[in-house]
Amino acid sequence: MSQTPTRADFDHYMVPNYAPQQAIPVRGEGSRLWDQEGREYIDFAGGIAVNGLGHCHPVLVEALTAQANRLWHLSNVYTNEPALALARSLVERTFADKVYLCSSGGEANEAALKLARRWAHDHHGEHKHRIVSFAQSFHGRTFFTVSVGGQPKYSQGFGPVPGGIVHGQFNDLDSVRNLIDDDTCAVMVEPMQGEGGIIPADPEFLQGLRDLCDAFDVLLIFDEVQTGAGRTGSLYAYQQYGVTPDILTSAKSLGGGFPVGAMLTTDRVAPAMAIGTHGSTYGGNPLASAVALAAVEYIDTPEVLEGIKHRHDLFREHLEAINRQHGVFKEIRGMGLLVGAEMAPAYEGRAKDILPLALEEGLMALVAGPNVLRMAPSLVIPEADIAEGMARLERAVARLVAGQ
Ligand SMILES: Cc1ncc(COP(=O)(O)O)c(C=O)c1O
């Protein structure tokens, strides 16, 4: 291996489950990144909706370094101040009475699903174990969460999947009426499908799920891993919908780039996760908790949340202007700073072709499935960076249209 790692080292040393771009970013500040060659990029990808305050935000750097000089890790044999402060802050800001801390979205969802099954088992018996989820949903890459997720390509080829999982159609309440019964323990849903194509839930759909869950004593789980921690313009998307789940999962922007996850629930449900039922060595890690607390406190303010709504409007205006010029998008949608642009029929399935062109123009973006260009930038991205990023996107789209 040479002194400076290269992209070739990835193919040499890493398990081949990813195919990263050629450029290797080495430094970030706010919504800008620089690679090994010193090339600068505007970041509309945000580490897949993770860098909620951009790169190296001073508030997060301060929280991390202060904690790094104090205490790194204890395990759950002891508790620690940052974990307790984070849990209290989440409880005070949401519907929740109790919090379980972990290190990722998949882990938070794994905990949520196990909690739901155990709660139903304890309160109703063995039979109440079925989980209703939705086609195209995404809940993580553990074996339980890929099985509950609605994209079979992620669970196929790994042997038998856990049983008792059924999938309805997102935004189609009738499809759920046919699946839910006394044997159902949980309905798991993203308030806005992220990986599935940036599709916001209809308010009536979420309310209908709540009513069905109440009728059958089923736990409603909102996976807010991607939509949470300010992403949609409120701390959690459920607060905008006015529909309250029994369990909510959070990760991604919660840590602003530091790995952390949280499962939030109520006093009615939490006792099922009794001593010894579940755990994680790193859950409630002091470094992760200190950063997440700083992120939550910074994001959950009127200035930042209002700013997200304003920036959403800017994103829409710019994307619509690009579309007026080039006609590549069928629909622009999303909430807050999780924005999707679905490709027009003439460009069906070609969202990913924009990414390398955008990168060459100095812009990082994402896709959500083959047909949707996705943007999940910093929640505090400067307006000048939005304008410059969109100018670069326009050039990338023009090249797509020109067939370059
Ligand atoms: C809605 C949702 N749930 C869960 C996950 C999994 O989170 P993680 O990759 O942190 O395990 C993701 C990641 O994209 C997600 O978008």
The ligand as a MOL file (V3000), in Angstrom:
LIG
                    3D

  0  0  0     0  0            999 V3000
M  V30 BEGIN CTAB
M  V30 COUNTS 16 16 0 0 0
M  V30 BEGIN ATOM
M  V30 1 C -35.7510 4.7950 6.5530 0
M  V30 2 C -34.4630 4.1190 6.8680 0
M  V30 3 N -34.4190 3.2100 7.8450 0
M  V30 4 C -33.2800 2.5820 8.1850 0
M  V30 5 C -32.1080 2.8280 7.5120 0
M  V30 6 C -30.8570 2.0860 7.9110 0
M  V30 7 O -30.0270 2.9180 8.6430 0
M  V30 8 P -28.4880 2.5020 8.8590 0
M  V30 9 O -27.8630 2.4650 7.5020 0
M  V30 10 O -27.9470 3.5810 9.7540 0
M  V30 11 O -28.4950 1.1690 9.5180 0
M  V30 12 C -32.1130 3.7610 6.4780 0
M  V30 13 C -30.8660 4.0320 5.7190 0
M  V30 14 O -30.8730 4.4930 4.6060 0
M  V30 15 C -33.3060 4.4350 6.1440 0
M  V30 16 O -33.3620 5.3260 5.1550 0
M  V30 END ATOM
M  V30 BEGIN BOND
M  V30 1 1 1 2
M  V30 2 1 2 3
M  V30 3 2 2 15
M  V30 4 2 3 4
M  V30 5 1 4 5
M  V30 6 1 5 6
M  V30 7 2 5 12
M  V30 8 1 6 7
M  V30 9 1 7 8
M  V30 10 2 8 9
M  V30 11 1 8 10
M  V30 12 1 8 11
M  V30 13 1 12 13
M  V30 14 1 12 15
M  V30 15 2 13 14
M  V30 16 1 15 16
M  V30 END BOND
M  V30 END CTAB
M  END
